[in-house]
């Protein structure tokens, strides 16, 4: 019942949820997601055209100068680590996978900078496979709304959300929870005064 109310509200607020990262093929999608750690999609979108415009193939990207890549990636933070990830992911894809990003979770988890959240976002975004990636927004919102418990780790949150939502809407709910966290139930100053879930929310008293 409570989950139904949350789902209906998410549908009302975000009827057409889409990923806000820009990409035009599988490896651009994976790399954009890796770059999006600890930063905003908007920032990532401001640098990916520079990366993929300058290095047009995986071969060019794997042979890119680390310093040049670092200079382009600098605005999104952790640029040394991320530049290394981009080069290494490109090398592995080119040398071991014929340029095609695998869909196998085990294989994906071997790529540097690619954790469970990245895999879930990639599979769901690029291949429309059902998955619920738990990022900072999804975790915070799920706990505020009682979909998960305060002390749950991200894997426990993911498992609880998988139980509460039907599999066919997992990816959709993930996107909606991200947007809900990004624009409505923000970390600081959430829109509680204008929230229809205020009566079931565990944070409401702090914010109204
Ligand atoms: Fe978020 Fe406030 Fe709504 Fe709770 S009442 S879900 S904290 S916006």
Boltz pocket constraint, residues with backbone or C-beta under 6 A from the ligand:
constraints:
  - pocket:
      binder: B
      contacts: [[A, 144], [A, 145], [A, 184], [A, 185], [A, 186], [A, 190], [A, 191], [A, 192], [A, 193], [A, 195], [A, 196], [A, 197], [A, 198], [A, 201], [A, 202], [A, 203], [A, 204], [A, 207]]
      max_distance: 6.0
